[in-house]
Amino acid sequence: DTGVSQNPRHKITKRGQNVTFRCDPISEHNRLYWYRQTLGQGPEFLTYFQNEAQLEKSRLLSDRFSAERPKGSFSTLEIQRTEQGDSAMYLCASSARIGYGANVLTFGAGSRLTVL
Amino acid sequence: ELKVEQNPLFLSMQEGKNYTIYCNYSTTSDRLYWYRQDPGKSLESLFVLLSNGAVKQEGRLMASLDTKARLSTLHITAAVHDLSATYFCAVDHNTDKLIFGTGTRLQVFP
């Protein structure tokens, strides 16, 4: 297994366009997370899935954002009608709980979005 | 709402010196995670602390957890240039999501 894979690594788009990011988690992991990170800040939680069920969405996630994990394997994050404020690194992570309470997330390399 | 704060936000230190990064969080949690991020790279897990008084060490880094004080520390011993990176702590407060701190950018110079 090569870890968590994200594509594309970098996306430049014009304001108003739609973009989609894909994440392939570690195959044994049932949880999949999306975070957003801007320069100089820590990752901000957006949403997460357990298998194919989307269990929580952050208030940060406006109606323009939608995430899916149709078969409990890969996930997509779509941003519609992009705005300049959407420019950020979008990080995907996956996990499988180990022992009591531990939930170590393995992160992908991220997809950097630049909205012009 | 769970908040996680780190200090300092930026740390410039000389090789060979010792220093401590602090992570405070606002609500009860028994689980604290430390991650490292190199420039332009993703986050790498360093330590998982699962109970009050837990201490983990790896090389020149040692992490500890005081759940009563809602405080974790990451202690750096005899810093070397390879430790230059941004360090994040994260807490999960009985949910499945991790809330991250703002990060401490560490720069080690000769």
Interface residues (C-beta under 8 A of the other chain):
Chain A: R31 Y33 Y35 G40 Q41 G42 P43 E44 F45 Y48 Q50 L55 E56 L91 A93 G99 Y100 G101 A102 N103 V104 L105 T106 F107 G108 A109 G110
Chain B: V4 D30 R31 Y33 K41 S42 L43 E44 S45 V48 L50 F88 A90 D92 T95 D96 K97 L98 I99 F100 G101 T102 G103
